[in-house]
Amino acid sequence: MAPWMVAEIEEITAVCSFSLVLLRKQDEKYRDVLNKLAKEGVVILDKPYKGFSARRFLFGLFFLARHIEFLWGVKNAVFSYKSVIWFARIDISLFKSEKISIHSQFATQATIVGFLLKKYVGNSIEYSFTTHAHDIFFKNRWLPVLANESVCMITISEYNKKYIEDKYDLDINKVKVNYLGVNRSNLPESVKYVKRYVFGFISWMVEKKGLMNLLEAVRLLVEGGNNNFKLIVAGSGPLENKAKNFVCQHSITDYVDFIGAVYGDAKIDFYRSIDVLVMPSIDTGRDKDGIPVVLMEAVSYGLPLICSDVSGLPEICIHEFNGVLYSSNDVNKLAMGMNKFILSSDICLAYSINALIVSEKFDIIINTNSKMKSINWN
């Protein structure tokens, strides 16, 4: 599970009744959320297993033997193996009724299990699924058959749909674009006029998020004589120590604050404390962003954006309307984009107003209802 997934699940409870099947043990931080959902009538199946069926295990192996191409590549092999194991262990009685409709996240294990259940049980099961980023940006051998056998395949950006159409041989009519969304109840009553710029970055600190490029841009600004700004970095992850060491080594500690991972009220305080959100995503060649939900959250707070032009980011950061787009990995252009805001509060004011307009496209209530219609959940 992830915060954006929780938000969508909470909205689905207003649309229809459903059970939530969790194939893996979830992080304890979601325990309160799961308990809340259970009180609202959602059946939580966090241990949906019942022994081990040799018959279903052999069914899965025979299927893979007929489609050996699904095992090409390490990721495909791992996903295939895990899916067959889970399929053999899952309590099949949960999926034997007059009609079962499954929706899963990511075109990997959860969707493969749904596909195998349909093949094993029969037409009383139908499934749909949502693709995001890593599940399509590697050569997912499963994707064409998963799409073609589904009610529909949801993807989260126009960029993703075009990528799928270019890279995969499948029925493109099955692919529907449905943005993720955020609760827009935090819309500000007015936008603010800025005197000293506070830029913000919030993310899991991994290579594809481009944090090191952002810190390099800060270094360039400081060395160029700019001192009317600060960067607040929220989050944690594998690159955290490297990022902090960079800040110390280049003597820019007065301009960068690391505040750690933020949740709940602390996350709201983060958005309200900054003037511009920066998302310097990069394509690592192995992975890249889809369309980060933090950008949707930012525009719902009336925040302008500075973003690289990776994947679906330009669908929410519209250049010179609600933000600045620059070519990914061009640190000089990133620094210039930040400097554009530092030099003019009027730009920030205009882009803030426009951010609220853009946020309308990412309203989770509207988008969840649209998704439910696409997958025939009434």
MOSULKA-V361625 format. One record per helix or strand of 2 or more residues. SS is the DSSP state (alpha for helix, beta for strand). FROM is the first residue (numbers start at 1). LEN is the number of residues. Records with the same first field share a line. If there is no record, write none. Layout:
SS->FROM-LEN + FROM-LEN
//
This chain:
alpha->3-10 + 28-12 + 54-13 + 68-4 + 74-16 + 92-4 + 109-13 + 134-4 + 143-6 + 158-10 + 172-3 + 184-3 + 207-3 + 211-13 + 240-10 + 253-3 + 264-10 + 293-8 + 311-5 + 331-13 + 345-18 + 364-11
beta->19-3 + 43-3 + 100-6 + 125-7 + 153-3 + 175-3 + 197-6 + 229-6 + 256-5 + 276-4 + 304-5 + 323-4
//
